[in-house]
Amino acid sequence: MAWCYDLFRCTSAAHQAEFVARLKDLGATSADVGQGDVPWRVLAGPEGNEFCVLNPG
């Protein structure tokens, strides 16, 4: 599993969902780095750089 060095922490699950949707509108895509079933979302920016959006839950 690749490590995610760029982290964005959200205040709730709803905030995470809204933030991920906004990032996807800006060109991010979901990324599978072997994370499995975890409370964060791994995305990749348009340049392919991976980052995580954390849910505090």
C-alpha positions as a Python dict, from the first residue, in 0.01 Angstrom:
ca = {
    (1, 'M'): (0, 0, 0),
    (2, 'A'): (131, 344, -89),
    (3, 'W'): (152, 606, 184),
    (4, 'C'): (-52, 919, 149),
    (5, 'Y'): (141, 1232, 244),
    (6, 'D'): (-109, 1503, 153),
    (7, 'L'): (-398, 1490, 399),
    (8, 'F'): (-719, 1689, 423),
    (9, 'R'): (-920, 1643, 743),
    (10, 'C'): (-1295, 1697, 733),
    (11, 'T'): (-1522, 1776, 1027),
    (12, 'S'): (-1789, 1514, 953),
    (13, 'A'): (-1884, 1240, 710),
    (14, 'A'): (-2112, 1486, 530),
    (15, 'H'): (-1828, 1738, 499),
    (16, 'Q'): (-1602, 1462, 362),
    (17, 'A'): (-1861, 1367, 99),
    (18, 'E'): (-1908, 1732, -5),
    (19, 'F'): (-1533, 1794, -17),
    (20, 'V'): (-1468, 1480, -224),
    (21, 'A'): (-1746, 1578, -466),
    (22, 'R'): (-1596, 1927, -501),
    (23, 'L'): (-1248, 1783, -563),
    (24, 'K'): (-1389, 1549, -829),
    (25, 'D'): (-1559, 1847, -995),
    (26, 'L'): (-1213, 2005, -1010),
    (27, 'G'): (-1063, 1699, -1182),
    (28, 'A'): (-964, 1458, -904),
    (29, 'T'): (-1034, 1087, -946),
    (30, 'S'): (-1069, 803, -695),
    (31, 'A'): (-747, 608, -646),
    (32, 'D'): (-700, 253, -523),
    (33, 'V'): (-370, 216, -344),
    (34, 'G'): (-472, -100, -158),
    (35, 'Q'): (-637, 90, 126),
    (36, 'G'): (-932, -150, 160),
    (37, 'D'): (-1229, -51, 378),
    (38, 'V'): (-1107, 259, 564),
    (39, 'P'): (-1272, 586, 679),
    (40, 'W'): (-1070, 798, 436),
    (41, 'R'): (-1087, 849, 63),
    (42, 'V'): (-780, 833, -157),
    (43, 'L'): (-793, 1056, -460),
    (44, 'A'): (-550, 1155, -734),
    (45, 'G'): (-525, 1505, -874),
    (46, 'P'): (-517, 1571, -1248),
    (47, 'E'): (-137, 1529, -1242),
    (48, 'G'): (-169, 1187, -1076),
    (49, 'N'): (-54, 1293, -729),
    (50, 'E'): (-239, 1095, -463),
    (51, 'F'): (-384, 1244, -145),
    (52, 'C'): (-626, 1146, 132),
    (53, 'V'): (-944, 1305, 259),
    (54, 'L'): (-996, 1198, 620),
    (55, 'N'): (-1322, 1151, 804),
    (56, 'P'): (-1287, 1218, 1180),
    (57, 'G'): (-1521, 927, 1264),
}
